[in-house]
Amino acid sequence: MSQNFSQNVRVSCYTFRMKKLGKANEARRKAESQVLFRDLMKSPHLVATPTKFKGTRQSNKAKAIRESMN
């Protein structure tokens, strides 16, 4: 049995989780994410190159010099 919906009945496209945030909530969320981003940038970065990446000769020389000084 198929149900026929009339044209004036609209199915809501938004669920509870998809509702637009209020301006105060949105401002608070942006401020919190900005603080988290600043904290992330202040912390020491660790850039790891994959082992399969050989690197350039210059970068390999610099790496060897850095390791020999430690």
PDB file of N, CA, C, O and CB in Angstrom:
ATOM      1  N   MET A   1       0.823  -1.159   0.000  1.00  0.00           N
ATOM      2  CA  MET A   1       0.000   0.000   0.000  1.00  0.00           C
ATOM      3  C   MET A   1       0.888   1.250   0.000  1.00  0.00           C
ATOM      4  O   MET A   1       1.698   1.428   0.909  1.00  0.00           O
ATOM      5  CB  MET A   1      -0.947  -0.018   1.198  1.00  0.00           C
ATOM      6  N   SER A   2       0.748   2.087  -0.977  1.00  0.00           N
ATOM      7  CA  SER A   2       1.564   3.289  -1.041  1.00  0.00           C
ATOM      8  C   SER A   2       0.798   4.463  -0.466  1.00  0.00           C
ATOM      9  O   SER A   2      -0.419   4.567  -0.620  1.00  0.00           O
ATOM     10  CB  SER A   2       1.996   3.581  -2.483  1.00  0.00           C
ATOM     11  N   GLN A   3       1.511   5.324   0.184  1.00  0.00           N
ATOM     12  CA  GLN A   3       0.876   6.501   0.773  1.00  0.00           C
ATOM     13  C   GLN A   3       1.121   7.695  -0.133  1.00  0.00           C
ATOM     14  O   GLN A   3       2.245   7.916  -0.585  1.00  0.00           O
ATOM     15  CB  GLN A   3       1.415   6.774   2.208  1.00  0.00           C
ATOM     16  N   ASN A   4       0.105   8.443  -0.392  1.00  0.00           N
ATOM     17  CA  ASN A   4       0.237   9.650  -1.197  1.00  0.00           C
ATOM     18  C   ASN A   4       0.203  10.859  -0.270  1.00  0.00           C
ATOM     19  O   ASN A   4      -0.748  11.061   0.486  1.00  0.00           O
ATOM     20  CB  ASN A   4      -0.888   9.737  -2.273  1.00  0.00           C
ATOM     21  N   PHE A   5       1.252  11.647  -0.347  1.00  0.00           N
ATOM     22  CA  PHE A   5       1.298  12.855   0.461  1.00  0.00           C
ATOM     23  C   PHE A   5       0.826  14.018  -0.389  1.00  0.00           C
ATOM     24  O   PHE A   5       1.146  14.104  -1.575  1.00  0.00           O
ATOM     25  CB  PHE A   5       2.725  13.111   1.017  1.00  0.00           C
ATOM     26  N   SER A   6       0.076  14.898   0.213  1.00  0.00           N
ATOM     27  CA  SER A   6      -0.382  16.069  -0.533  1.00  0.00           C
ATOM     28  C   SER A   6       0.790  17.023  -0.707  1.00  0.00           C
ATOM     29  O   SER A   6       1.786  16.934   0.011  1.00  0.00           O
ATOM     30  CB  SER A   6      -1.571  16.774   0.192  1.00  0.00           C
ATOM     31  N   GLN A   7       0.667  17.922  -1.650  1.00  0.00           N
ATOM     32  CA  GLN A   7       1.770  18.813  -1.985  1.00  0.00           C
ATOM     33  C   GLN A   7       2.050  19.833  -0.892  1.00  0.00           C
ATOM     34  O   GLN A   7       3.174  20.321  -0.778  1.00  0.00           O
ATOM     35  CB  GLN A   7       1.479  19.525  -3.277  1.00  0.00           C
ATOM     36  N   ASN A   8       1.039  20.164  -0.081  1.00  0.00           N
ATOM     37  CA  ASN A   8       1.267  21.194   0.924  1.00  0.00           C
ATOM     38  C   ASN A   8       1.934  20.658   2.191  1.00  0.00           C
ATOM     39  O   ASN A   8       2.249  21.437   3.090  1.00  0.00           O
ATOM     40  CB  ASN A   8      -0.037  21.846   1.281  1.00  0.00           C
ATOM     41  N   VAL A   9       2.151  19.362   2.277  1.00  0.00           N
ATOM     42  CA  VAL A   9       2.850  18.784   3.424  1.00  0.00           C
ATOM     43  C   VAL A   9       4.334  18.749   3.097  1.00  0.00           C
ATOM     44  O   VAL A   9       4.747  18.134   2.114  1.00  0.00           O
ATOM     45  CB  VAL A   9       2.310  17.349   3.768  1.00  0.00           C
ATOM     46  N   ARG A  10       5.136  19.413   3.927  1.00  0.00           N
ATOM     47  CA  ARG A  10       6.579  19.452   3.687  1.00  0.00           C
ATOM     48  C   ARG A  10       7.284  18.579   4.713  1.00  0.00           C
ATOM     49  O   ARG A  10       7.007  18.654   5.911  1.00  0.00           O
ATOM     50  CB  ARG A  10       7.115  20.908   3.747  1.00  0.00           C
ATOM     51  N   VAL A  11       8.167  17.778   4.242  1.00  0.00           N
ATOM     52  CA  VAL A  11       8.980  16.966   5.136  1.00  0.00           C
ATOM     53  C   VAL A  11      10.159  17.830   5.561  1.00  0.00           C
ATOM     54  O   VAL A  11      10.845  18.423   4.728  1.00  0.00           O
ATOM     55  CB  VAL A  11       9.455  15.626   4.446  1.00  0.00           C
ATOM     56  N   SER A  12      10.380  17.892   6.835  1.00  0.00           N
ATOM     57  CA  SER A  12      11.459  18.729   7.346  1.00  0.00           C
ATOM     58  C   SER A  12      12.803  18.185   6.873  1.00  0.00           C
ATOM     59  O   SER A  12      13.092  16.997   7.023  1.00  0.00           O
ATOM     60  CB  SER A  12      11.415  18.801   8.890  1.00  0.00           C
ATOM     61  N   CYS A  13      13.612  19.061   6.304  1.00  0.00           N
ATOM     62  CA  CYS A  13      14.930  18.660   5.807  1.00  0.00           C
ATOM     63  C   CYS A  13      15.964  18.611   6.926  1.00  0.00           C
ATOM     64  O   CYS A  13      16.974  17.915   6.821  1.00  0.00           O
ATOM     65  CB  CYS A  13      15.396  19.618   4.716  1.00  0.00           C
ATOM     66  N   TYR A  14      15.705  19.350   7.990  1.00  0.00           N
ATOM     67  CA  TYR A  14      16.677  19.437   9.067  1.00  0.00           C
ATOM     68  C   TYR A  14      16.290  18.533  10.221  1.00  0.00           C
ATOM     69  O   TYR A  14      15.126  18.463  10.617  1.00  0.00           O
ATOM     70  CB  TYR A  14      16.814  20.872   9.548  1.00  0.00           C
ATOM     71  N   THR A  15      17.276  17.850  10.747  1.00  0.00           N
ATOM     72  CA  THR A  15      17.056  17.075  11.959  1.00  0.00           C
ATOM     73  C   THR A  15      17.447  17.942  13.143  1.00  0.00           C
ATOM     74  O   THR A  15      17.871  19.085  12.967  1.00  0.00           O
ATOM     75  CB  THR A  15      17.866  15.737  11.941  1.00  0.00           C
ATOM     76  N   PHE A  16      17.310  17.414  14.326  1.00  0.00           N
ATOM     77  CA  PHE A  16      17.660  18.172  15.527  1.00  0.00           C
ATOM     78  C   PHE A  16      19.129  18.583  15.507  1.00  0.00           C
ATOM     79  O   PHE A  16      19.460  19.698  15.911  1.00  0.00           O
ATOM     80  CB  PHE A  16      17.360  17.348  16.785  1.00  0.00           C
ATOM     81  N   ARG A  17      19.998  17.717  15.053  1.00  0.00           N
ATOM     82  CA  ARG A  17      21.436  17.998  15.067  1.00  0.00           C
ATOM     83  C   ARG A  17      21.839  18.971  13.973  1.00  0.00           C
ATOM     84  O   ARG A  17      22.881  19.620  14.071  1.00  0.00           O
ATOM     85  CB  ARG A  17      22.222  16.710  14.916  1.00  0.00           C
ATOM     86  N   MET A  18      21.028  19.078  12.937  1.00  0.00           N
ATOM     87  CA  MET A  18      21.388  19.930  11.816  1.00  0.00           C
ATOM     88  C   MET A  18      20.843  21.346  11.955  1.00  0.00           C
ATOM     89  O   MET A  18      21.104  22.188  11.095  1.00  0.00           O
ATOM     90  CB  MET A  18      20.893  19.322  10.536  1.00  0.00           C
ATOM     91  N   LYS A  19      20.093  21.627  13.014  1.00  0.00           N
ATOM     92  CA  LYS A  19      19.520  22.961  13.168  1.00  0.00           C
ATOM     93  C   LYS A  19      20.627  23.989  13.297  1.00  0.00           C
ATOM     94  O   LYS A  19      21.679  23.721  13.878  1.00  0.00           O
ATOM     95  CB  LYS A  19      18.587  23.021  14.389  1.00  0.00           C
ATOM     96  N   LYS A  20      20.380  25.168  12.748  1.00  0.00           N
ATOM     97  CA  LYS A  20      21.377  26.224  12.791  1.00  0.00           C
ATOM     98  C   LYS A  20      21.566  26.692  14.228  1.00  0.00           C
ATOM     99  O   LYS A  20      20.601  26.867  14.972  1.00  0.00           O
ATOM    100  CB  LYS A  20      20.968  27.400  11.883  1.00  0.00           C
ATOM    101  N   LEU A  21      22.804  26.889  14.598  1.00  0.00           N
ATOM    102  CA  LEU A  21      23.106  27.336  15.953  1.00  0.00           C
ATOM    103  C   LEU A  21      22.687  28.786  16.125  1.00  0.00           C
ATOM    104  O   LEU A  21      22.670  29.559  15.167  1.00  0.00           O
ATOM    105  CB  LEU A  21      24.604  27.168  16.266  1.00  0.00           C
ATOM    106  N   GLY A  22      22.352  29.140  17.345  1.00  0.00           N
ATOM    107  CA  GLY A  22      22.067  30.535  17.644  1.00  0.00           C
ATOM    108  C   GLY A  22      23.338  31.348  17.534  1.00  0.00           C
ATOM    109  O   GLY A  22      24.437  30.794  17.529  1.00  0.00           O
ATOM    110  N   LYS A  23      23.192  32.665  17.446  1.00  0.00           N
ATOM    111  CA  LYS A  23      24.373  33.518  17.275  1.00  0.00           C
ATOM    112  C   LYS A  23      25.318  33.425  18.467  1.00  0.00           C
ATOM    113  O   LYS A  23      26.537  33.441  18.296  1.00  0.00           O
ATOM    114  CB  LYS A  23      23.949  34.968  17.068  1.00  0.00           C
ATOM    115  N   ALA A  24      24.767  33.329  19.665  1.00  0.00           N
ATOM    116  CA  ALA A  24      25.620  33.231  20.856  1.00  0.00           C
ATOM    117  C   ALA A  24      26.382  31.912  20.861  1.00  0.00           C
ATOM    118  O   ALA A  24      27.577  31.883  21.156  1.00  0.00           O
ATOM    119  CB  ALA A  24      24.778  33.362  22.143  1.00  0.00           C
ATOM    120  N   ASN A  25      25.700  30.827  20.535  1.00  0.00           N
ATOM    121  CA  ASN A  25      26.366  29.521  20.498  1.00  0.00           C
ATOM    122  C   ASN A  25      27.435  29.487  19.418  1.00  0.00           C
ATOM    123  O   ASN A  25      28.518  28.939  19.621  1.00  0.00           O
ATOM    124  CB  ASN A  25      25.345  28.401  20.260  1.00  0.00           C
ATOM    125  N   GLU A  26      27.126  30.076  18.273  1.00  0.00           N
ATOM    126  CA  GLU A  26      28.088  30.075  17.177  1.00  0.00           C
ATOM    127  C   GLU A  26      29.321  30.900  17.543  1.00  0.00           C
ATOM    128  O   GLU A  26      30.446  30.495  17.248  1.00  0.00           O
ATOM    129  CB  GLU A  26      27.442  30.621  15.893  1.00  0.00           C
ATOM    130  N   ALA A  27      29.118  32.050  18.180  1.00  0.00           N
ATOM    131  CA  ALA A  27      30.242  32.892  18.596  1.00  0.00           C
ATOM    132  C   ALA A  27      31.103  32.169  19.624  1.00  0.00           C
ATOM    133  O   ALA A  27      32.331  32.232  19.559  1.00  0.00           O
ATOM    134  CB  ALA A  27      29.736  34.226  19.173  1.00  0.00           C
ATOM    135  N   ARG A  28      30.464  31.477  20.579  1.00  0.00           N
ATOM    136  CA  ARG A  28      31.216  30.734  21.592  1.00  0.00           C
ATOM    137  C   ARG A  28      32.013  29.605  20.953  1.00  0.00           C
ATOM    138  O   ARG A  28      33.167  29.375  21.314  1.00  0.00           O
ATOM    139  CB  ARG A  28      30.268  30.171  22.663  1.00  0.00           C
ATOM    140  N   ARG A  29      31.404  28.903  20.010  1.00  0.00           N
ATOM    141  CA  ARG A  29      32.088  27.796  19.332  1.00  0.00           C
ATOM    142  C   ARG A  29      33.296  28.305  18.563  1.00  0.00           C
ATOM    143  O   ARG A  29      34.359  27.685  18.595  1.00  0.00           O
ATOM    144  CB  ARG A  29      31.127  27.063  18.382  1.00  0.00           C
ATOM    145  N   LYS A  30      33.142  29.436  17.867  1.00  0.00           N
ATOM    146  CA  LYS A  30      34.259  29.998  17.109  1.00  0.00           C
ATOM    147  C   LYS A  30      35.383  30.449  18.033  1.00  0.00           C
ATOM    148  O   LYS A  30      36.559  30.254  17.726  1.00  0.00           O
ATOM    149  CB  LYS A  30      33.784  31.172  16.253  1.00  0.00           C
ATOM    150  N   ALA A  31      35.023  31.053  19.169  1.00  0.00           N
ATOM    151  CA  ALA A  31      36.040  31.509  20.119  1.00  0.00           C
ATOM    152  C   ALA A  31      36.799  30.327  20.706  1.00  0.00           C
ATOM    153  O   ALA A  31      38.021  30.376  20.848  1.00  0.00           O
ATOM    154  CB  ALA A  31      35.398  32.334  21.244  1.00  0.00           C
ATOM    155  N   GLU A  32      36.075  29.264  21.048  1.00  0.00           N
ATOM    156  CA  GLU A  32      36.731  28.077  21.599  1.00  0.00           C
ATOM    157  C   GLU A  32      37.656  27.441  20.579  1.00  0.00           C
ATOM    158  O   GLU A  32      38.759  27.019  20.927  1.00  0.00           O
ATOM    159  CB  GLU A  32      35.695  27.060  22.068  1.00  0.00           C
ATOM    160  N   SER A  33      37.229  27.362  19.326  1.00  0.00           N
ATOM    161  CA  SER A  33      38.081  26.745  18.315  1.00  0.00           C
ATOM    162  C   SER A  33      39.288  27.628  18.024  1.00  0.00           C
ATOM    163  O   SER A  33      40.360  27.120  17.696  1.00  0.00           O
ATOM    164  CB  SER A  33      37.288  26.483  17.024  1.00  0.00           C
ATOM    165  N   GLN A  34      39.125  28.955  18.140  1.00  0.00           N
ATOM    166  CA  GLN A  34      40.250  29.857  17.937  1.00  0.00           C
ATOM    167  C   GLN A  34      41.297  29.665  19.032  1.00  0.00           C
ATOM    168  O   GLN A  34      42.496  29.659  18.755  1.00  0.00           O
ATOM    169  CB  GLN A  34      39.771  31.315  17.904  1.00  0.00           C
ATOM    170  N   VAL A  35      40.844  29.511  20.271  1.00  0.00           N
ATOM    171  CA  VAL A  35      41.763  29.279  21.393  1.00  0.00           C
ATOM    172  C   VAL A  35      42.486  27.946  21.205  1.00  0.00           C
ATOM    173  O   VAL A  35      43.693  27.853  21.424  1.00  0.00           O
ATOM    174  CB  VAL A  35      40.997  29.295  22.750  1.00  0.00           C
ATOM    175  N   LEU A  36      41.746  26.922  20.801  1.00  0.00           N
ATOM    176  CA  LEU A  36      42.373  25.618  20.571  1.00  0.00           C
ATOM    177  C   LEU A  36      43.408  25.698  19.461  1.00  0.00           C
ATOM    178  O   LEU A  36      44.463  25.070  19.551  1.00  0.00           O
ATOM    179  CB  LEU A  36      41.315  24.567  20.225  1.00  0.00           C
ATOM    180  N   PHE A  37      43.118  26.470  18.408  1.00  0.00           N
ATOM    181  CA  PHE A  37      44.057  26.616  17.301  1.00  0.00           C
ATOM    182  C   PHE A  37      45.325  27.318  17.768  1.00  0.00           C
ATOM    183  O   PHE A  37      46.430  26.916  17.404  1.00  0.00           O
ATOM    184  CB  PHE A  37      43.413  27.394  16.143  1.00  0.00           C
ATOM    185  N   ARG A  38      45.168  28.376  18.580  1.00  0.00           N
ATOM    186  CA  ARG A  38      46.350  29.079  19.099  1.00  0.00           C
ATOM    187  C   ARG A  38      47.206  28.160  19.959  1.00  0.00           C
ATOM    188  O   ARG A  38      48.432  28.157  19.849  1.00  0.00           O
ATOM    189  CB  ARG A  38      45.928  30.308  19.913  1.00  0.00           C
ATOM    190  N   ASP A  39      46.549  27.376  20.819  1.00  0.00           N
ATOM    191  CA  ASP A  39      47.292  26.437  21.664  1.00  0.00           C
ATOM    192  C   ASP A  39      48.026  25.406  20.819  1.00  0.00           C
ATOM    193  O   ASP A  39      49.148  25.012  21.136  1.00  0.00           O
ATOM    194  CB  ASP A  39      46.348  25.735  22.646  1.00  0.00           C
ATOM    195  N   LEU A  40      47.388  24.977  19.752  1.00  0.00           N
ATOM    196  CA  LEU A  40      48.008  24.004  18.857  1.00  0.00           C
ATOM    197  C   LEU A  40      49.242  24.595  18.194  1.00  0.00           C
ATOM    198  O   LEU A  40      50.257  23.916  18.044  1.00  0.00           O
ATOM    199  CB  LEU A  40      47.008  23.535  17.794  1.00  0.00           C
ATOM    200  N   MET A  41      49.155  25.867  17.796  1.00  0.00           N
ATOM    201  CA  MET A  41      50.284  26.497  17.123  1.00  0.00           C
ATOM    202  C   MET A  41      51.433  26.786  18.090  1.00  0.00           C
ATOM    203  O   MET A  41      52.590  26.834  17.671  1.00  0.00           O
ATOM    204  CB  MET A  41      49.836  27.785  16.450  1.00  0.00           C
ATOM    205  N   LYS A  42      51.131  26.979  19.375  1.00  0.00           N
ATOM    206  CA  LYS A  42      52.179  27.245  20.362  1.00  0.00           C
ATOM    207  C   LYS A  42      52.943  25.982  20.729  1.00  0.00           C
ATOM    208  O   LYS A  42      54.119  26.046  21.087  1.00  0.00           O
ATOM    209  CB  LYS A  42      51.576  27.864  21.615  1.00  0.00           C
ATOM    210  N   SER A  43      52.285  24.847  20.642  1.00  0.00           N
ATOM    211  CA  SER A  43      52.945  23.599  21.023  1.00  0.00           C
ATOM    212  C   SER A  43      53.983  23.225  19.966  1.00  0.00           C
ATOM    213  O   SER A  43      53.832  23.579  18.797  1.00  0.00           O
ATOM    214  CB  SER A  43      51.906  22.455  21.200  1.00  0.00           C
ATOM    215  N   PRO A  44      55.025  22.517  20.366  1.00  0.00           N
ATOM    216  CA  PRO A  44      56.059  22.151  19.399  1.00  0.00           C
ATOM    217  C   PRO A  44      55.509  21.229  18.316  1.00  0.00           C
ATOM    218  O   PRO A  44      54.742  20.303  18.581  1.00  0.00           O
ATOM    219  CB  PRO A  44      57.233  21.479  20.108  1.00  0.00           C
ATOM    220  N   HIS A  45      55.922  21.515  17.111  1.00  0.00           N
ATOM    221  CA  HIS A  45      55.439  20.739  15.966  1.00  0.00           C
ATOM    222  C   HIS A  45      56.398  19.586  15.698  1.00  0.00           C
ATOM    223  O   HIS A  45      57.616  19.741  15.796  1.00  0.00           O
ATOM    224  CB  HIS A  45      55.295  21.637  14.701  1.00  0.00           C
ATOM    225  N   LEU A  46      55.861  18.480  15.375  1.00  0.00           N
ATOM    226  CA  LEU A  46      56.677  17.340  14.980  1.00  0.00           C
ATOM    227  C   LEU A  46      56.273  16.960  13.566  1.00  0.00           C
ATOM    228  O   LEU A  46      55.178  16.447  13.333  1.00  0.00           O
ATOM    229  CB  LEU A  46      56.508  16.132  15.970  1.00  0.00           C
ATOM    230  N   VAL A  47      57.166  17.219  12.635  1.00  0.00           N
ATOM    231  CA  VAL A  47      56.890  16.886  11.248  1.00  0.00           C
ATOM    232  C   VAL A  47      57.658  15.616  10.937  1.00  0.00           C
ATOM    233  O   VAL A  47      58.889  15.614  10.926  1.00  0.00           O
ATOM    234  CB  VAL A  47      57.284  18.054  10.276  1.00  0.00           C
ATOM    235  N   ALA A  48      56.945  14.557  10.690  1.00  0.00           N
ATOM    236  CA  ALA A  48      57.583  13.272  10.415  1.00  0.00           C
ATOM    237  C   ALA A  48      57.458  12.965   8.933  1.00  0.00           C
ATOM    238  O   ALA A  48      56.364  12.986   8.370  1.00  0.00           O
ATOM    239  CB  ALA A  48      56.953  12.137  11.269  1.00  0.00           C
ATOM    240  N   THR A  49      58.583  12.682   8.315  1.00  0.00           N
ATOM    241  CA  THR A  49      58.534  12.288   6.910  1.00  0.00           C
ATOM    242  C   THR A  49      58.456  10.777   6.849  1.00  0.00           C
ATOM    243  O   THR A  49      59.109  10.094   7.638  1.00  0.00           O
ATOM    244  CB  THR A  49      59.771  12.821   6.118  1.00  0.00           C
ATOM    245  N   PRO A  50      57.676  10.243   5.935  1.00  0.00           N
ATOM    246  CA  PRO A  50      57.578   8.794   5.833  1.00  0.00           C
ATOM    247  C   PRO A  50      58.913   8.173   5.443  1.00  0.00           C
ATOM    248  O   PRO A  50      59.734   8.813   4.786  1.00  0.00           O
ATOM    249  CB  PRO A  50      56.507   8.408   4.822  1.00  0.00           C
ATOM    250  N   THR A  51      59.124   6.940   5.845  1.00  0.00           N
ATOM    251  CA  THR A  51      60.408   6.283   5.579  1.00  0.00           C
ATOM    252  C   THR A  51      60.609   6.005   4.102  1.00  0.00           C
ATOM    253  O   THR A  51      61.747   5.902   3.645  1.00  0.00           O
ATOM    254  CB  THR A  51      60.506   4.985   6.358  1.00  0.00           C
ATOM    255  N   LYS A  52      59.532   5.881   3.350  1.00  0.00           N
ATOM    256  CA  LYS A  52      59.693   5.596   1.923  1.00  0.00           C
ATOM    257  C   LYS A  52      60.148   6.827   1.149  1.00  0.00           C
ATOM    258  O   LYS A  52      60.603   6.711   0.011  1.00  0.00           O
ATOM    259  CB  LYS A  52      58.388   5.074   1.340  1.00  0.00           C
ATOM    260  N   PHE A  53      60.025   8.033   1.772  1.00  0.00           N
ATOM    261  CA  PHE A  53      60.447   9.264   1.124  1.00  0.00           C
ATOM    262  C   PHE A  53      61.944   9.415   1.309  1.00  0.00           C
ATOM    263  O   PHE A  53      62.429   9.459   2.439  1.00  0.00           O
ATOM    264  CB  PHE A  53      59.689  10.492   1.691  1.00  0.00           C
ATOM    265  N   LYS A  54      62.669   9.493   0.226  1.00  0.00           N
ATOM    266  CA  LYS A  54      64.129   9.536   0.307  1.00  0.00           C
ATOM    267  C   LYS A  54      64.642  10.921   0.666  1.00  0.00           C
ATOM    268  O   LYS A  54      65.641  11.037   1.375  1.00  0.00           O
ATOM    269  CB  LYS A  54      64.738   9.093  -1.005  1.00  0.00           C
ATOM    270  N   GLY A  55      63.991  11.961   0.199  1.00  0.00           N
ATOM    271  CA  GLY A  55      64.457  13.317   0.457  1.00  0.00           C
ATOM    272  C   GLY A  55      65.478  13.749  -0.579  1.00  0.00           C
ATOM    273  O   GLY A  55      65.909  12.958  -1.418  1.00  0.00           O
ATOM    274  N   THR A  56      65.855  15.014  -0.505  1.00  0.00           N
ATOM    275  CA  THR A  56      66.854  15.536  -1.438  1.00  0.00           C
ATOM    276  C   THR A  56      68.236  15.362  -0.828  1.00  0.00           C
ATOM    277  O   THR A  56      68.369  15.086   0.364  1.00  0.00           O
ATOM    278  CB  THR A  56      66.583  17.032  -1.775  1.00  0.00           C
ATOM    279  N   ARG A  57      69.239  15.521  -1.636  1.00  0.00           N
ATOM    280  CA  ARG A  57      70.605  15.387  -1.123  1.00  0.00           C
ATOM    281  C   ARG A  57      70.882  16.431  -0.056  1.00  0.00           C
ATOM    282  O   ARG A  57      71.507  16.151   0.967  1.00  0.00           O
ATOM    283  CB  ARG A  57      71.627  15.512  -2.262  1.00  0.00           C
ATOM    284  N   GLN A  58      70.403  17.647  -0.317  1.00  0.00           N
ATOM    285  CA  GLN A  58      70.647  18.725   0.643  1.00  0.00           C
ATOM    286  C   GLN A  58      69.954  18.439   1.973  1.00  0.00           C
ATOM    287  O   GLN A  58      70.535  18.653   3.037  1.00  0.00           O
ATOM    288  CB  GLN A  58      70.165  20.070   0.074  1.00  0.00           C
ATOM    289  N   SER A  59      68.711  17.957   1.914  1.00  0.00           N
ATOM    290  CA  SER A  59      68.005  17.661   3.166  1.00  0.00           C
ATOM    291  C   SER A  59      68.647  16.484   3.887  1.00  0.00           C
ATOM    292  O   SER A  59      68.696  16.462   5.117  1.00  0.00           O
ATOM    293  CB  SER A  59      66.521  17.363   2.893  1.00  0.00           C
ATOM    294  N   ASN A  60      69.138  15.511   3.135  1.00  0.00           N
ATOM    295  CA  ASN A  60      69.812  14.371   3.766  1.00  0.00           C
ATOM    296  C   ASN A  60      71.124  14.797   4.426  1.00  0.00           C
ATOM    297  O   ASN A  60      71.473  14.304   5.499  1.00  0.00           O
ATOM    298  CB  ASN A  60      70.081  13.270   2.729  1.00  0.00           C
ATOM    299  N   LYS A  61      71.854  15.721   3.777  1.00  0.00           N
ATOM    300  CA  LYS A  61      73.089  16.238   4.381  1.00  0.00           C
ATOM    301  C   LYS A  61      72.781  16.996   5.668  1.00  0.00           C
ATOM    302  O   LYS A  61      73.461  16.828   6.680  1.00  0.00           O
ATOM    303  CB  LYS A  61      73.837  17.156   3.390  1.00  0.00           C
ATOM    304  N   ALA A  62      71.744  17.835   5.614  1.00  0.00           N
ATOM    305  CA  ALA A  62      71.365  18.612   6.797  1.00  0.00           C
ATOM    306  C   ALA A  62      70.937  17.684   7.926  1.00  0.00           C
ATOM    307  O   ALA A  62      71.255  17.931   9.089  1.00  0.00           O
ATOM    308  CB  ALA A  62      70.229  19.601   6.458  1.00  0.00           C
ATOM    309  N   LYS A  63      70.223  16.629   7.591  1.00  0.00           N
ATOM    310  CA  LYS A  63      69.788  15.663   8.602  1.00  0.00           C
ATOM    311  C   LYS A  63      70.992  14.955   9.221  1.00  0.00           C
ATOM    312  O   LYS A  63      71.043  14.761  10.435  1.00  0.00           O
ATOM    313  CB  LYS A  63      68.821  14.632   7.985  1.00  0.00           C
ATOM    314  N   ALA A  64      71.961  14.570   8.386  1.00  0.00           N
ATOM    315  CA  ALA A  64      73.156  13.897   8.888  1.00  0.00           C
ATOM    316  C   ALA A  64      73.953  14.821   9.807  1.00  0.00           C
ATOM    317  O   ALA A  64      74.478  14.378  10.829  1.00  0.00           O
ATOM    318  CB  ALA A  64      74.035  13.422   7.721  1.00  0.00           C
ATOM    319  N   ILE A  65      74.045  16.099   9.449  1.00  0.00           N
ATOM    320  CA  ILE A  65      74.769  17.060  10.291  1.00  0.00           C
ATOM    321  C   ILE A  65      74.053  17.232  11.625  1.00  0.00           C
ATOM    322  O   ILE A  65      74.687  17.241  12.680  1.00  0.00           O
ATOM    323  CB  ILE A  65      74.906  18.427   9.574  1.00  0.00           C
ATOM    324  N   ARG A  66      72.708  17.372  11.575  1.00  0.00           N
ATOM    325  CA  ARG A  66      71.922  17.520  12.799  1.00  0.00           C
ATOM    326  C   ARG A  66      72.094  16.322  13.719  1.00  0.00           C
ATOM    327  O   ARG A  66      72.245  16.476  14.931  1.00  0.00           O
ATOM    328  CB  ARG A  66      70.448  17.708  12.462  1.00  0.00           C
ATOM    329  N   GLU A  67      72.071  15.120  13.135  1.00  0.00           N
ATOM    330  CA  GLU A  67      72.199  13.905  13.945  1.00  0.00           C
ATOM    331  C   GLU A  67      73.608  13.753  14.508  1.00  0.00           C
ATOM    332  O   GLU A  67      73.782  13.220  15.604  1.00  0.00           O
ATOM    333  CB  GLU A  67      71.838  12.674  13.114  1.00  0.00           C
ATOM    334  N   SER A  68      74.619  14.219  13.764  1.00  0.00           N
ATOM    335  CA  SER A  68      75.991  14.082  14.249  1.00  0.00           C
ATOM    336  C   SER A  68      76.271  15.043  15.406  1.00  0.00           C
ATOM    337  O   SER A  68      77.142  14.776  16.234  1.00  0.00           O
ATOM    338  CB  SER A  68      76.983  14.329  13.108  1.00  0.00           C
ATOM    339  N   MET A  69      75.541  16.156  15.467  1.00  0.00           N
ATOM    340  CA  MET A  69      75.741  17.123  16.550  1.00  0.00           C
ATOM    341  C   MET A  69      75.093  16.659  17.843  1.00  0.00           C
ATOM    342  O   MET A  69      75.504  17.090  18.921  1.00  0.00           O
ATOM    343  CB  MET A  69      75.182  18.482  16.155  1.00  0.00           C
ATOM    344  N   ASN A  70      74.115  15.810  17.766  1.00  0.00           N
ATOM    345  CA  ASN A  70      73.428  15.339  18.984  1.00  0.00           C
ATOM    346  C   ASN A  70      74.166  14.243  19.669  1.00  0.00           C
ATOM    347  O   ASN A  70      73.715  13.747  20.701  1.00  0.00           O
ATOM    348  CB  ASN A  70      72.049  14.866  18.664  1.00  0.00           C
TER     349      ASN A  70
END
